[in-house]
Amino acid sequence: MIWRGILMQNSIAEIIGPQGWLRTRRNHALEHATIQVLSERHPELRMAGNSNARGFWIIGNVDIETFQAGLSEALQRLRAGEHDLAIHPNCGTNYASMGLLAGLAAWIAMLGTRGNWRQRLERLPLVTFLVTLVLILAAPLGPWLQRNLTTDANIGDLQIEQVDCFERNGFMVYHVRTR
């Protein structure tokens, strides 16, 4: 699986330190910006990404020239102050924060049922209501977390060091190394 190899390269030690955390956030911003720029030109393109302190990965069937042009433009536009490019509507931060809160709401709604299936079924409308309410109310949380915790659109002196490209299981995989 493509993601297993990519995720295994993320070292907790790299991310935890203040410099590693800042580099990861900046790389995450450039990853998002690259995906946004490529999506502007190719709306049908489906992509996924993952960032760490050393760079980021993007999976998406786009040729290397188009990818590199999108990457360069993303870097330039972030430096020019287009910080909204760093916030992506399909970021895992959005899904994880909403999923956590929805799960918590469901858990709270089920408190006291003690394995009684009838009580659980009777609470299903309450669970559905609470989870739906939480999902509606929590929608702004993911972008807020991206803006304040998981990305940093002020990329400073971030430089692209190398772009590697290879095909895996019919998908183009790009690894962007930064410094």
The 8 nearest C-alpha neighbors of each residue, nearest first, counted from 0:
[[1, 2, 3, 4, 168, 167, 5, 6],
 [0, 2, 3, 4, 5, 167, 168, 172],
 [3, 1, 5, 4, 0, 6, 7, 49],
 [2, 4, 6, 5, 1, 0, 7, 8],
 [5, 3, 7, 2, 6, 1, 8, 0],
 [4, 6, 2, 7, 3, 8, 1, 56],
 [5, 7, 8, 3, 9, 4, 2, 49],
 [8, 6, 4, 9, 5, 3, 10, 2],
 [7, 9, 6, 5, 10, 4, 51, 3],
 [10, 8, 7, 6, 51, 11, 5, 13],
 [9, 11, 13, 12, 8, 14, 7, 51],
 [10, 12, 14, 13, 15, 9, 16, 19],
 [11, 13, 10, 15, 14, 16, 19, 9],
 [14, 12, 19, 10, 11, 15, 52, 16],
 [13, 15, 19, 20, 11, 12, 16, 52],
 [16, 14, 12, 20, 13, 11, 19, 17],
 [15, 17, 19, 18, 14, 20, 13, 12],
 [16, 18, 20, 19, 21, 15, 14, 22],
 [19, 17, 21, 20, 16, 22, 14, 15],
 [20, 18, 14, 13, 22, 16, 52, 21],
 [19, 21, 14, 23, 17, 18, 22, 15],
 [20, 22, 24, 18, 23, 19, 17, 25],
 [23, 21, 52, 19, 25, 24, 20, 26],
 [22, 24, 52, 51, 26, 20, 21, 25],
 [25, 23, 150, 27, 151, 21, 149, 22],
 [26, 24, 151, 28, 22, 154, 27, 23],
 [25, 27, 29, 23, 28, 24, 54, 50],
 [26, 28, 30, 24, 50, 25, 150, 29],
 [27, 29, 85, 150, 25, 31, 26, 30],
 [30, 28, 32, 26, 31, 27, 33, 25],
 [29, 31, 27, 33, 28, 32, 26, 34],
 [32, 30, 34, 85, 28, 29, 33, 87],
 [31, 33, 84, 29, 35, 85, 73, 34],
 [34, 32, 70, 73, 36, 30, 35, 31],
 [33, 35, 31, 37, 32, 36, 38, 30],
 [34, 36, 32, 38, 33, 37, 31, 39],
 [37, 35, 39, 33, 38, 34, 69, 32],
 [36, 38, 34, 40, 39, 35, 69, 41],
 [39, 37, 42, 41, 35, 40, 36, 34],
 [40, 38, 36, 37, 41, 42, 35, 34],
 [41, 39, 38, 37, 42, 36, 69, 35],
 [40, 42, 38, 43, 44, 39, 37, 36],
 [43, 41, 38, 44, 39, 40, 37, 45],
 [42, 44, 41, 45, 38, 40, 39, 46],
 [45, 43, 42, 41, 38, 46, 59, 60],
 [46, 44, 59, 43, 47, 60, 42, 38],
 [47, 45, 59, 58, 44, 57, 48, 34],
 [46, 48, 58, 57, 59, 45, 49, 34],
 [49, 47, 57, 56, 58, 30, 50, 46],
 [48, 50, 56, 55, 57, 51, 47, 27],
 [51, 49, 55, 27, 54, 26, 23, 56],
 [50, 52, 23, 53, 54, 9, 55, 26],
 [51, 53, 23, 22, 19, 54, 13, 14],
 [54, 52, 51, 176, 177, 55, 178, 23],
 [55, 53, 176, 177, 175, 51, 26, 52],
 [54, 56, 50, 175, 49, 174, 51, 26],
 [57, 55, 174, 49, 48, 173, 175, 50],
 [58, 56, 48, 173, 47, 172, 59, 174],
 [57, 59, 172, 47, 46, 171, 173, 48],
 [60, 58, 46, 171, 61, 45, 170, 57],
 [61, 59, 171, 170, 62, 58, 44, 45],
 [60, 62, 59, 66, 65, 63, 171, 44],
 [63, 61, 65, 64, 66, 60, 171, 67],
 [62, 64, 66, 65, 67, 61, 164, 173],
 [65, 63, 67, 66, 62, 68, 61, 69],
 [66, 64, 68, 63, 62, 67, 69, 61],
 [67, 65, 63, 69, 64, 68, 70, 62],
 [66, 68, 70, 64, 69, 65, 63, 71],
 [67, 69, 65, 71, 70, 66, 72, 64],
 [70, 68, 72, 66, 67, 71, 37, 36],
 [69, 71, 67, 33, 73, 68, 72, 66],
 [72, 70, 74, 68, 73, 69, 67, 75],
 [71, 73, 75, 69, 74, 70, 76, 68],
 [72, 74, 33, 70, 76, 32, 71, 75],
 [75, 73, 71, 77, 72, 76, 78, 70],
 [74, 76, 72, 78, 73, 77, 79, 71],
 [75, 77, 79, 73, 78, 81, 74, 72],
 [78, 76, 81, 80, 74, 79, 75, 82],
 [77, 79, 75, 76, 80, 74, 154, 153],
 [80, 78, 76, 77, 81, 75, 82, 74],
 [79, 81, 77, 78, 82, 76, 153, 152],
 [82, 80, 77, 76, 83, 79, 84, 78],
 [81, 83, 152, 84, 80, 77, 85, 153],
 [82, 84, 85, 86, 81, 152, 87, 32],
 [83, 85, 32, 82, 86, 81, 35, 31],
 [86, 84, 28, 31, 32, 83, 82, 152],
 [87, 85, 83, 84, 145, 142, 146, 31],
 [86, 88, 90, 89, 31, 85, 84, 35],
 [87, 89, 90, 86, 93, 142, 141, 91],
 [90, 88, 87, 91, 93, 94, 92, 86],
 [91, 89, 92, 87, 93, 88, 94, 86],
 [90, 92, 94, 93, 95, 89, 96, 141],
 [91, 93, 95, 90, 94, 141, 96, 145],
 [94, 92, 141, 91, 96, 90, 95, 97],
 [93, 95, 91, 97, 92, 96, 98, 90],
 [94, 96, 98, 92, 97, 93, 91, 99],
 [97, 95, 99, 98, 93, 94, 92, 141],
 [96, 98, 100, 94, 99, 95, 137, 101],
 [99, 97, 95, 101, 96, 100, 94, 102],
 [98, 100, 102, 96, 97, 101, 95, 103],
 [99, 101, 103, 97, 102, 98, 104, 96],
 [102, 100, 130, 98, 104, 103, 99, 133],
 [103, 101, 105, 99, 100, 104, 98, 106],
 [102, 104, 100, 106, 101, 105, 99, 107],
 [105, 103, 101, 107, 102, 106, 130, 129],
 [106, 104, 102, 108, 126, 103, 107, 101],
 [105, 107, 103, 109, 104, 108, 102, 110],
 [108, 106, 104, 110, 109, 105, 103, 102],
 [109, 107, 105, 106, 126, 110, 104, 125],
 [108, 110, 106, 107, 112, 111, 105, 119],
 [111, 109, 107, 108, 112, 106, 113, 105],
 [110, 112, 113, 109, 108, 114, 118, 107],
 [111, 113, 115, 114, 110, 118, 109, 119],
 [114, 112, 111, 115, 110, 109, 118, 116],
 [113, 115, 112, 116, 119, 118, 111, 117],
 [114, 116, 118, 113, 112, 117, 119, 120],
 [117, 115, 119, 118, 114, 120, 112, 121],
 [116, 118, 120, 119, 115, 121, 122, 112],
 [119, 117, 121, 115, 116, 120, 112, 122],
 [118, 120, 116, 122, 117, 121, 112, 115],
 [121, 119, 117, 123, 122, 118, 116, 124],
 [120, 122, 118, 119, 123, 117, 124, 125],
 [123, 121, 119, 125, 120, 124, 126, 118],
 [122, 124, 126, 120, 125, 121, 127, 119],
 [125, 123, 127, 126, 122, 128, 121, 120],
 [126, 124, 128, 122, 123, 127, 129, 108],
 [127, 125, 123, 129, 105, 124, 128, 108],
 [126, 128, 124, 130, 125, 129, 131, 123],
 [127, 129, 125, 131, 126, 130, 132, 124],
 [130, 128, 132, 126, 131, 127, 104, 133],
 [129, 131, 101, 133, 127, 132, 128, 104],
 [132, 130, 134, 128, 129, 133, 127, 135],
 [133, 131, 129, 135, 130, 134, 128, 136],
 [132, 134, 136, 130, 135, 131, 137, 101],
 [135, 133, 131, 137, 132, 136, 97, 138],
 [136, 134, 132, 133, 137, 138, 131, 139],
 [135, 137, 133, 134, 138, 132, 139, 140],
 [136, 138, 134, 140, 139, 135, 133, 97],
 [137, 139, 140, 135, 136, 134, 141, 97],
 [140, 138, 137, 141, 142, 143, 136, 93],
 [139, 141, 143, 137, 138, 142, 144, 96],
 [142, 140, 93, 144, 143, 92, 139, 96],
 [143, 141, 145, 144, 140, 139, 146, 86],
 [142, 144, 140, 146, 141, 145, 147, 139],
 [145, 143, 141, 148, 147, 142, 146, 140],
 [144, 146, 149, 142, 150, 143, 148, 147],
 [145, 147, 143, 144, 150, 142, 148, 86],
 [148, 146, 144, 145, 143, 149, 150, 151],
 [147, 149, 144, 145, 150, 146, 24, 151],
 [148, 150, 145, 24, 144, 147, 146, 151],
 [151, 149, 24, 28, 145, 27, 25, 146],
 [150, 152, 25, 24, 153, 28, 154, 146],
 [151, 153, 82, 154, 28, 85, 25, 150],
 [154, 152, 151, 155, 25, 78, 77, 82],
 [153, 155, 25, 152, 157, 156, 151, 78],
 [156, 154, 157, 153, 78, 25, 152, 158],
 [155, 157, 158, 154, 178, 153, 78, 159],
 [158, 156, 155, 154, 178, 177, 159, 25],
 [159, 157, 178, 177, 160, 156, 176, 74],
 [160, 158, 177, 161, 176, 178, 157, 175],
 [159, 161, 177, 176, 158, 178, 162, 175],
 [160, 162, 176, 159, 175, 163, 177, 174],
 [163, 161, 175, 174, 176, 164, 173, 160],
 [164, 162, 174, 173, 175, 161, 165, 172],
 [165, 163, 173, 172, 174, 162, 171, 166],
 [166, 164, 172, 171, 167, 173, 163, 170],
 [165, 167, 171, 170, 172, 169, 168, 164],
 [166, 168, 170, 169, 171, 165, 172, 1],
 [169, 167, 170, 166, 1, 0, 171, 172],
 [168, 170, 167, 166, 171, 60, 172, 59],
 [171, 169, 167, 166, 168, 60, 172, 59],
 [170, 172, 166, 60, 59, 58, 165, 167],
 [171, 173, 58, 165, 164, 166, 57, 170],
 [174, 172, 164, 57, 56, 163, 58, 175],
 [173, 175, 56, 163, 162, 55, 176, 164],
 [174, 176, 162, 55, 54, 161, 56, 173],
 [177, 175, 54, 161, 160, 53, 159, 162],
 [178, 176, 159, 160, 54, 158, 53, 175],
 [177, 158, 157, 160, 159, 176, 53, 54]]
